[in-house]
């Protein structure tokens, strides 16, 4: 099990995850990342989330993967 951090950023700034989460494997990391993005998308906000990305990193600060919010939002119809 690893401690992973789920930071969100866009061109204007970054939301830092200071606590992280204990994650067993990459599949769990992907699922957790998707939940983080969805929880932000569900907040009452005027924020346009299309330009945001979630960065997953380990406790050494090494980036494991990036998930653009657009990946969760899907394609516009």
MARTILO-331399 format. One record per atom (N, C-alpha, C, O): residue number from 1; x, y, z; atom name. Coordinates in nm, 3 decimals, always signed. Each point is the difference from the previous one (the first is absolute). Example, Ala and Ser with C-alpha at 12.3 -4.5 7.8 and 13.67 -1.06 7.14 Angstrom:
// residues 2
PT    nr      east     north        up   atom
PT     1    +1.319    -0.569    +0.780      N
PT     1    -0.089    +0.119    +0.000     CA
PT     1    +0.090    +0.120    +0.000      C
PT     1    +0.104    -0.002    +0.066      O
PT     2    -0.139    +0.107    -0.138      N
PT     2    +0.082    +0.119    +0.006     CA
PT     2    -0.077    +0.109    +0.073      C
PT     2    +0.051    +0.111    +0.017      O
//
This chain:
// residues 77
PT    nr      east     north        up   atom
PT     1    +0.084    -0.117    +0.000      N
PT     1    -0.084    +0.117    +0.000     CA
PT     1    +0.090    +0.124    +0.000      C
PT     1    +0.099    +0.006    +0.072      O
PT     2    -0.136    +0.091    -0.152      N
PT     2    +0.076    +0.124    -0.014     CA
PT     2    -0.086    +0.120    +0.036      C
PT     2    -0.122    -0.004    -0.016      O
PT     3    +0.186    +0.108    +0.063      N
PT     3    -0.068    +0.127    +0.024     CA
PT     3    +0.011    +0.082    -0.128      C
PT     3    +0.110    +0.036    -0.042      O
PT     4    -0.224    -0.006    -0.019      N
PT     4    -0.003    +0.078    -0.123     CA
PT     4    -0.073    +0.131    +0.025      C
PT     4    -0.086    +0.010    +0.087      O
PT     5    +0.123    +0.090    -0.166      N
PT     5    -0.056    +0.133    +0.012     CA
PT     5    -0.067    +0.039    -0.131      C
PT     5    +0.049    -0.033    -0.108      O
PT     6    -0.163    +0.102    +0.119      N
PT     6    -0.085    +0.030    -0.114     CA
PT     6    -0.015    +0.151    -0.012      C
PT     6    -0.095    +0.058    +0.052      O
PT     7    +0.190    +0.005    -0.120      N
PT     7    +0.002    +0.145    -0.018     CA
PT     7    -0.076    +0.038    -0.126      C
PT     7    +0.006    -0.072    -0.100      O
PT     8    -0.077    +0.183    +0.104      N
PT     8    -0.075    +0.048    -0.117     CA
PT     8    +0.058    +0.133    -0.044      C
PT     8    +0.036    +0.084    +0.083      O
PT     9    -0.028    -0.064    -0.215      N
PT     9    +0.055    +0.126    -0.049     CA
PT     9    -0.066    +0.043    -0.130      C
PT     9    -0.057    -0.081    -0.074      O
PT    10    +0.067    +0.211    +0.050      N
PT    10    -0.034    +0.057    -0.129     CA
PT    10    +0.104    +0.108    -0.029      C
PT    10    +0.099    +0.010    +0.073      O
PT    11    -0.119    +0.069    -0.176      N
PT    11    +0.099    +0.101    -0.038     CA
PT    11    +0.014    +0.110    +0.106      C
PT    11    +0.100    +0.070    +0.003      O
PT    12    -0.200    -0.055    +0.083      N
PT    12    +0.002    +0.107    +0.099     CA
PT    12    +0.054    -0.041    +0.137      C
PT    12    +0.042    +0.086    +0.077      O
PT    13    -0.042    -0.216    -0.047      N
PT    13    +0.045    -0.039    +0.133     CA
PT    13    -0.013    -0.149    +0.027      C
PT    13    -0.032    -0.079    -0.089      O
PT    14    +0.059    +0.043    +0.214      N
PT    14    +0.002    -0.139    +0.041     CA
PT    14    -0.072    -0.018    +0.134      C
PT    14    +0.014    +0.083    +0.090      O
PT    15    -0.091    -0.189    -0.079      N
PT    15    -0.059    -0.042    +0.126     CA
PT    15    +0.085    -0.116    +0.052      C
PT    15    +0.006    -0.105    -0.064      O
PT    16    +0.060    +0.124    +0.177      N
PT    16    +0.093    -0.099    +0.054     CA
PT    16    -0.073    -0.095    +0.095      C
PT    16    -0.072    +0.043    +0.089      O
PT    17    +0.092    -0.172    -0.109      N
PT    17    -0.049    -0.104    +0.090     CA
PT    17    +0.107    -0.021    +0.106      C
PT    17    +0.103    -0.061    -0.028      O
PT    18    -0.125    +0.109    +0.148      N
PT    18    +0.100    -0.008    +0.107     CA
PT    18    -0.007    -0.132    +0.078      C
PT    18    +0.094    -0.032    +0.073      O
PT    19    -0.201    -0.044    -0.087      N
PT    19    -0.019    -0.121    +0.079     CA
PT    19    +0.024    -0.128    -0.079      C
PT    19    +0.055    -0.096    +0.053      O
PT    20    -0.095    +0.095    -0.179      N
PT    20    +0.016    -0.119    -0.081     CA
PT    20    -0.094    -0.111    +0.042      C
PT    20    -0.091    +0.019    +0.081      O
PT    21    +0.116    -0.136    -0.138      N
PT    21    -0.081    -0.118    +0.030     CA
PT    21    +0.088    -0.124    -0.013      C
PT    21    +0.089    -0.005    -0.085      O
PT    22    -0.115    -0.094    +0.169      N
PT    22    +0.071    -0.127    -0.009     CA
PT    22    -0.063    -0.080    -0.114      C
PT    22    -0.119    -0.033    +0.005      O
PT    23    +0.198    +0.003    -0.106      N
PT    23    -0.049    -0.064    -0.122     CA
PT    23    +0.077    -0.130    -0.024      C
PT    23    +0.123    -0.003    +0.014      O
PT    24    -0.194    -0.103    -0.050      N
PT    24    +0.061    -0.131    -0.017     CA
PT    24    +0.067    -0.020    -0.136      C
PT    24    +0.107    -0.060    -0.008      O
PT    25    -0.170    +0.111    -0.100      N
PT    25    +0.054    -0.024    -0.133     CA
PT    25    -0.048    +0.107    -0.098      C
PT    25    -0.076    +0.090    +0.038      O
PT    26    +0.120    -0.099    -0.163      N
PT    26    -0.036    +0.102    -0.099     CA
PT    26    -0.149    +0.005    -0.030      C
PT    26    -0.055    +0.108    -0.024      O
PT    27    -0.011    -0.223    +0.026      N
PT    27    -0.145    -0.001    -0.026     CA
PT    27    -0.073    +0.077    +0.110      C
PT    27    -0.092    +0.077    -0.029      O
PT    28    +0.132    -0.097    +0.153      N
PT    28    -0.061    +0.074    +0.111     CA
PT    28    +0.033    +0.149    -0.011      C
PT    28    -0.084    +0.085    +0.030      O
PT    29    +0.205    -0.053    -0.072      N
PT    29    +0.040    +0.140    -0.018     CA
PT    29    -0.087    +0.066    -0.107      C
PT    29    -0.044    +0.114    +0.018      O
PT    30    +0.020    -0.183    -0.127      N
PT    30    -0.086    +0.054    -0.107     CA
PT    30    -0.141    +0.021    +0.050      C
PT    30    -0.061    +0.104    -0.028      O
PT    31    +0.008    -0.200    +0.102      N
PT    31    -0.136    +0.012    +0.052     CA
PT    31    -0.011    +0.116    +0.099      C
PT    31    -0.097    +0.076    -0.002      O
PT    32    +0.198    -0.062    +0.088      N
PT    32    +0.000    +0.110    +0.098     CA
PT    32    +0.009    +0.135    -0.073      C
PT    32    -0.070    +0.094    +0.035      O
PT    33    +0.156    -0.087    -0.136      N
PT    33    +0.015    +0.123    -0.078     CA
PT    33    -0.133    +0.038    -0.065      C
PT    33    -0.038    +0.117    +0.000      O
PT    34    -0.031    -0.214    -0.055      N
PT    34    -0.130    +0.026    -0.062     CA
PT    34    -0.099    +0.053    +0.102      C
PT    34    -0.077    +0.091    -0.029      O
PT    35    +0.077    -0.149    +0.150      N
PT    35    -0.090    +0.048    +0.105     CA
PT    35    +0.033    +0.143    +0.042      C
PT    35    -0.091    +0.080    +0.023      O
PT    36    +0.220    -0.048    -0.014      N
PT    36    +0.040    +0.137    +0.036     CA
PT    36    -0.051    +0.098    -0.105      C
PT    36    -0.058    +0.103    +0.035      O
PT    37    +0.080    -0.135    -0.162      N
PT    37    -0.044    +0.089    -0.108     CA
PT    37    -0.153    +0.015    +0.005      C
PT    37    -0.051    +0.112    -0.009      O
PT    38    -0.020    -0.222    +0.021      N
PT    38    -0.147    +0.007    +0.003     CA
PT    38    -0.050    +0.082    +0.118      C
PT    38    -0.097    +0.075    -0.013      O
PT    39    +0.164    -0.088    +0.128      N
PT    39    -0.045    +0.077    +0.117     CA
PT    39    +0.018    +0.150    -0.024      C
PT    39    -0.084    +0.079    +0.042      O
PT    40    +0.191    -0.040    -0.109      N
PT    40    +0.019    +0.142    -0.032     CA
PT    40    -0.100    +0.047    -0.105      C
PT    40    -0.051    +0.112    +0.009      O
PT    41    +0.021    -0.197    -0.106      N
PT    41    -0.097    +0.036    -0.104     CA
PT    41    -0.139    +0.020    +0.058      C
PT    41    -0.080    +0.078    -0.053      O
PT    42    +0.049    -0.148    +0.162      N
PT    42    -0.133    +0.006    +0.060     CA
PT    42    -0.017    +0.120    +0.094      C
PT    42    -0.112    +0.027    +0.043      O
PT    43    +0.219    +0.044    -0.011      N
PT    43    -0.012    +0.115    +0.089     CA
PT    43    -0.073    +0.114    -0.070      C
PT    43    +0.010    +0.015    -0.122      O
PT    44    -0.081    +0.062    +0.199      N
PT    44    -0.066    +0.118    -0.056     CA
PT    44    +0.107    +0.105    -0.021      C
PT    44    +0.053    +0.059    +0.094      O
PT    45    -0.022    -0.036    -0.219      N
PT    45    +0.108    +0.092    -0.033     CA
PT    45    -0.019    +0.051    -0.141      C
PT    45    -0.062    -0.065    -0.085      O
PT    46    +0.116    +0.183    +0.061      N
PT    46    -0.004    +0.054    -0.136     CA
PT    46    +0.128    -0.039    -0.076      C
PT    46    +0.023    +0.044    -0.112      O
PT    47    +0.060    -0.126    +0.176      N
PT    47    +0.128    -0.041    -0.060     CA
PT    47    -0.024    -0.082    -0.128      C
PT    47    -0.083    -0.090    -0.002      O
PT    48    +0.157    +0.122    -0.101      N
PT    48    +0.001    -0.079    -0.123     CA
PT    48    +0.111    -0.103    +0.017      C
PT    48    +0.118    +0.032    -0.014      O
PT    49    -0.155    -0.155    +0.043      N
PT    49    +0.096    -0.105    +0.034     CA
PT    49    +0.069    -0.062    -0.121      C
PT    49    +0.090    -0.081    +0.016      O
PT    50    -0.131    +0.119    -0.138      N
PT    50    +0.056    -0.066    -0.119     CA
PT    50    +0.151    +0.018    -0.014      C
PT    50    +0.065    -0.086    -0.059      O
PT    51    -0.008    +0.193    +0.111      N
PT    51    +0.143    +0.023    -0.012     CA
PT    51    +0.082    -0.057    +0.115      C
PT    51    +0.121    +0.022    +0.006      O
PT    52    -0.185    -0.093    +0.086      N
PT    52    +0.068    -0.054    +0.117     CA
PT    52    +0.053    -0.141    -0.025      C
PT    52    -0.048    -0.072    -0.088      O
PT    53    +0.149    +0.035    +0.166      N
PT    53    +0.054    -0.136    -0.003     CA
PT    53    +0.033    -0.043    +0.142      C
PT    53    +0.037    +0.082    +0.084      O
PT    54    -0.050    -0.210    -0.058      N
PT    54    +0.035    -0.057    +0.129     CA
PT    54    +0.134    -0.072    -0.016      C
PT    54    +0.016    -0.084    -0.088      O
PT    55    +0.080    +0.117    +0.174      N
PT    55    +0.134    -0.058    -0.004     CA
PT    55    +0.016    -0.094    +0.118      C
PT    55    -0.014    +0.042    +0.115      O
PT    56    +0.043    -0.167    -0.141      N
PT    56    +0.020    -0.098    +0.106     CA
PT    56    +0.149    -0.019    +0.020      C
PT    56    +0.073    -0.031    -0.095      O
PT    57    -0.027    +0.052    +0.219      N
PT    57    +0.142    -0.015    +0.029     CA
PT    57    +0.020    -0.082    +0.127      C
PT    57    -0.090    -0.011    +0.083      O
PT    58    +0.210    -0.045    -0.069      N
PT    58    +0.031    -0.080    +0.118     CA
PT    58    +0.058    +0.089    +0.110      C
PT    58    +0.008    +0.122    -0.016      O
PT    59    +0.032    -0.184    +0.127      N
PT    59    +0.048    +0.077    +0.114     CA
PT    59    +0.137    +0.064    -0.024      C
PT    59    +0.044    +0.083    +0.080      O
PT    60    +0.023    -0.120    -0.189      N
PT    60    +0.126    +0.064    -0.038     CA
PT    60    -0.021    +0.117    -0.096      C
PT    60    +0.094    +0.071    -0.035      O
PT    61    -0.219    -0.052    -0.007      N
PT    61    -0.033    +0.107    -0.093     CA
PT    61    +0.009    -0.040    -0.146      C
PT    61    -0.017    +0.083    -0.089      O
PT    62    +0.044    -0.212    +0.063      N
PT    62    +0.007    -0.048    -0.138     CA
PT    62    -0.141    -0.017    -0.055      C
PT    62    -0.085    -0.065    +0.061      O
PT    63    +0.061    +0.124    -0.178      N
PT    63    -0.132    -0.009    -0.062     CA
PT    63    -0.021    -0.139    -0.058      C
PT    63    +0.087    -0.053    -0.069      O
PT    64    -0.202    -0.006    +0.099      N
PT    64    -0.033    -0.134    -0.049     CA
PT    64    -0.085    +0.008    -0.125      C
PT    64    +0.027    -0.069    -0.098      O
PT    65    -0.130    +0.153    +0.101      N
PT    65    -0.078    +0.025    -0.120     CA
PT    65    -0.079    +0.129    +0.016      C
PT    65    -0.013    +0.054    +0.110      O
PT    66    -0.040    -0.007    -0.223      N
PT    66    -0.083    +0.120    -0.004     CA
PT    66    -0.134    -0.038    -0.059      C
PT    66    -0.007    -0.072    -0.099      O
PT    67    -0.100    +0.121    +0.161      N
PT    67    -0.135    -0.024    -0.052     CA
PT    67    -0.065    +0.136    -0.029      C
PT    67    -0.039    +0.070    +0.093      O
PT    68    +0.026    -0.033    -0.220      N
PT    68    -0.071    +0.123    -0.032     CA
PT    68    -0.147    -0.012    +0.044      C
PT    68    -0.061    -0.105    -0.016      O
PT    69    +0.006    +0.212    +0.070      N
PT    69    -0.141    -0.002    +0.040     CA
PT    69    -0.088    -0.034    -0.119      C
PT    69    -0.105    -0.062    +0.016      O
PT    70    +0.147    +0.104    -0.135      N
PT    70    -0.078    -0.027    -0.121     CA
PT    70    -0.018    -0.151    -0.021      C
PT    70    -0.098    -0.043    -0.061      O
PT    71    +0.192    -0.037    +0.111      N
PT    71    -0.011    -0.146    -0.010     CA
PT    71    -0.126    -0.048    +0.075      C
PT    71    -0.069    -0.091    -0.046      O
PT    72    +0.041    +0.151    +0.160      N
PT    72    -0.117    -0.037    +0.079     CA
PT    72    -0.126    +0.068    -0.054      C
PT    72    -0.108    -0.059    -0.001      O
PT    73    +0.122    +0.183    -0.046      N
PT    73    -0.113    +0.074    -0.055     CA
PT    73    -0.054    -0.064    -0.126      C
PT    73    -0.120    +0.006    -0.026      O
PT    74    +0.206    -0.067    -0.052      N
PT    74    -0.040    -0.059    -0.126     CA
PT    74    +0.000    +0.105    -0.111      C
PT    74    +0.030    +0.117    +0.023      O
PT    75    -0.065    -0.161    -0.140      N
PT    75    -0.003    +0.090    -0.115     CA
PT    75    -0.130    +0.079    -0.002      C
PT    75    -0.107    -0.053    +0.033      O
PT    76    +0.115    +0.181    -0.071      N
PT    76    -0.124    +0.078    -0.012     CA
PT    76    -0.084    -0.053    -0.115      C
PT    76    +0.053    -0.049    -0.101      O
PT    77    -0.183    +0.058    +0.116      N
PT    77    -0.091    -0.051    -0.104     CA
PT    77    -0.037    +0.108    -0.097      C
PT    77    -0.076    -0.024    -0.094      O
//
